[in-house]
């Protein structure tokens, strides 16, 4: 974030960012208590005449998670909160105009999503089939932070584009939704301390670059050090780095997580946790190359939600990466497990979680 001027007044850049955040429509005012703090839109899913199959990412993962939760009786379709699409003004809160303009090149988008055939398509089609779903998921991440402060927890069945920074996308990440949701929270929720717990198998180099010099954001990143993105510059900005070897198994993974959470608890007291819960840690994931079982993923999520609950800290979960067809089932099963363990309230009720005390944080009573 740009520094304020010496007079104490915000810089022109900061003033413009503030105005954009305050004018944004992404923080829906009319989310009734009957709605669960679960955010999703059918527009999240990609369908691109089969071209999306050229990347191992399951482009229908988000919709399948929703279906699994509905089939389990945990989530009714009319209880889901649908976000708005992030506008250009919303995206300019973090991104530069030059970066956003670069996405008008199909070749640029093809490099970001790692599907060369996209470069050959008209950009209007690319905008409709790829960029629009990304922008909807960004809207979901921003809105989910508000719901987390109001309800104690929130889940965006999408988002977690942790390889994208203000000036550069990559690794199937076109927008910096994590950075955006945090900047919105600083202003609209009146908080000043956020912890990112990034447990995707890949290093979260995007948000690390964006918040590298910002003491308000504490980053715990546990990832496979032997895979993409090998971003040594961004590594310097990680407050708490846990590097794993390819092939790390469930028991060792969870032991490392326990140690990391214990250290984080003693170092930083956040007002919001942004949890990037990638399922590419699963055994068999072609890109994550770790060997964590589905049960291990559920225990991992249980530990992070328990970490937040024990300290009365609102938590926002993003589903991030996962490159096997089993990812959707594993995400849904983990959410079901969180409900069974009373780490989230029964999703169908949409009621405020009992582990957040009303008035603990300014955003809980703001009504924004």
Helices and strands as residue ranges (DSSP letters): H 12-23, E 38-39, G 42-44, G 51-54, H 61-71, G 77-79, H 88-91, H 97-102, H 106-113, G 116-120, H 123-126, I 127-131, H 132-151, E 153-156, H 177-188, E 194-198, H 205-210, E 217-224, H 232-235, E 240-244, H 250-267, E 272-276, H 294-311, E 314-318, H 327-340, G 362-365
